[in-house]
Amino acid sequence: MKNRIAFWGFLLVILFFLFTEHRAHFLGALPYLLVVACPLMHLLMHRGHRHDRKGE
């Protein structure tokens, strides 16, 4: 249990410093990440529509 708490604590500290030190890089890449996310979401979310059914 202590190992898990220490892991999450270190992870939060690392993410905090990564965000504060590299904020300009992250925010500069954000529009490109949104453009890439749109086609991926389109492909992944249309799997459940079952367009291959014939005669139903």
Order of alpha helices (4+ residues) and beta strands (2+ residues): alpha-alpha
